[in-house]
Each structure stands twice: as C-alpha cells, then as structure tokens.
C-alpha cells in the first residue's frame, strides 16, 4: 500500500495511491477514489509532477493515449 502524506495547518492528511501497471517497466499512479492521475510534465527546461483530472483505469485501457 502506497500512501502520500502532506501537512495542512497542524493536521497531517493522507491519500491512498492506486497503482495500475501497464508494462513491465511502467505504471500509472492515481489518488484512490478520485479521478486524479500523477503526471510528469515538461515546462520549459524543467520536468515536474502534477495531478491531472484523469481516471488511471481508463488510461490503462488505451495505451496510445
């Protein structure tokens, strides 16, 4: 089980992460129970992670996307 944690004010909040393998060396990560996927995005010369409004189980069905 993978859990992401972050601080908000004085509380620690946790989100469960769903993992969907698509190839031997690749996988999708998304927030459990939500339609949010963790994506690597290139912005100029910088690469960063951000959440995108996508259901990871839908992505695993269409590998071309």
C-alpha positions in Angstrom: 0.0 0.0 0.0 1.4 3.4 -1.0 0.3 6.4 0.9 1.1 10.1 0.2 1.1 12.4 3.2 1.2 16.2 3.5 0.7 18.8 6.1 -2.1 21.3 6.2 -2.1 23.7 9.1 -1.5 21.5 12.2 -3.0 18.3 10.7 -1.4 15.5 8.7 -3.5 14.4 5.8 -3.1 11.1 3.9 -4.2 10.0 0.5 -4.1 6.4 -0.7 -2.4 5.9 -4.0 -3.7 3.4 -6.6 -1.1 1.8 -8.9 -2.0 0.3 -12.4 0.8 -1.4 -14.2 0.8 -1.0 -18.0 4.1 -2.5 -19.0 6.9 -4.3 -17.2 8.7 -1.0 -16.5 5.8 1.5 -16.5 2.8 2.2 -14.3 0.1 4.8 -13.6 -0.3 6.4 -10.1 -3.6 8.0 -9.1 -5.4 9.1 -5.9 -7.6 6.4 -4.6 -11.3 7.0 -5.1 -10.7 10.1 -7.2 -10.2 10.7 -10.9 -6.7 12.3 -10.5 -3.5 10.9 -12.0 0.1 11.8 -11.2 1.7 13.0 -14.5 5.3 14.1 -15.4 5.0 17.4 -17.3 7.8 19.3 -19.1 7.6 23.1 -18.7 10.4 24.8 -20.5 13.6 23.1 -19.4 12.1 21.8 -16.2 10.2 18.5 -15.6 7.7 18.4 -12.7 5.0 16.2 -11.3 1.4 17.4 -11.2 -2.1 16.0 -10.8 -4.3 15.8 -13.8 -8.0 15.0 -13.9 -7.8 11.5 -15.5 -9.0 8.1 -14.3 -6.0 5.8 -14.4 -8.1 2.7 -15.1 -9.3 4.4 -18.3 -5.7 5.2 -19.3 -4.6 1.6 -18.9 -7.3 0.5 -21.5 -5.9 2.8 -24.2 -2.1 2.7 -24.2 -1.8 5.0 -27.2 -3.1 8.0 -25.1 
